Amino acid sequence: MIKGNNIVTGVGSYLPERVVTNDELARKIDTSDEWIKERSGIRQRHIAAEGEYTSDLGVAAARRAIEDANMSVNDLDLIIVATTTPDLTFPSTASIIQEKLEMRHGAAFDIQAVCSGFIYALHIADSMLRAGPYKNALVIGAETFSRILDWEDRSTCVLFGDGAGAMVLSTANDSDSGIIANFIRSDGRYCDLLYVDGGPSRTQSVGHVRMVGNQVFRRAVKDIAIAMKECAAIAGIEPKDIDWFVPHQANQRILDGVGRQLGLTSEQIISTVAHHANTSAASVPLAFDVAMRDGRIKRGDLVMLEAFGGGFTWGATLLRF
Ligand code: UT7
């Protein structure tokens, strides 16, 4: 068995109560359930309530992950939050979550790698646990992406949703489980294919998501497949050797394309895109939690996580659960 190191001791997720179907969107903008389903696989998305913030979603997912790990907040040393939709420009959403969890010790910070944020955050947590002296890191992907959508731009607003997912990552001596390999990449040449047209320094505003969808699509399929091969190669295996593929949930056609390139069966691919749409940094831990709780992903399974997003940023994580 391949040896891992830091192990995923708990997983949790949270989705806002309100569900918005494609038909509901089609009543407000020039789109249709048929177009959205055919081009993306998305049927519905969850949208945060007024007064419900990214930190609220993140805290709810975190509490479930901490409970799943049979731990309390006192056991945590680090909180790392991946988000593109922080509650405020500062302090970090991680600091706000630390306060909401009443955690009076340790360190908390955010990272920004858009849809790849959770993969980046896991790599950072894994590295920090390996370096020490930390024992347990709470890694959260949380987004209220609905707040940065232009609800009149049909080419983007139908594709995203809100949600949060979390994992507790813990040091372990002599474990057969855990994170085996990390692979992250970015290429700033593609900043203008997927971006937000506002920010504190340039516009003193939050801005809205802009995307050249078909160009992002082509790069995503190619780069995700490369990332998965590179990540698997670090561990001396091939992507088809994994039990489960937990991808970023942007588009069902991307998942199918990557699956075909790597020789994965559709049963191996965890897909939640139909129900959650693209929840950016939250999508990977959310999908993992769904598949763990419905009994597909079990302890001992070999799982590959993957994401691709603005920047471009992309990456993959191989772990034995
Ligand atoms: O999470 C970060 C990474 N993001 C992604 O990976 C997203 C990648 N991109 C995609 O998922 C797909 O490119 C989309 C789902 C965004 C679009 O699918 P597509 O097959 O690439 O379509 P397209 O952009 O080439 O647009 C086709 C047509 C256009 O009309 P014309 O110019 O052919 O007449 C659009 O105006 O579809 C039209 N269109 C729509 N029609 C109905 C665009 N959005 C909509 C809409 N409803 N919501």
Residues whose N, C-alpha, C, O or C-beta is under 5 A from the ligand:
A	BS01	UT7	D30 T31 S32 W35 R39 S40 C115 R154 S155 V158 G213 N214 V216 F217 A220 A250 N251 N278 F308 G309
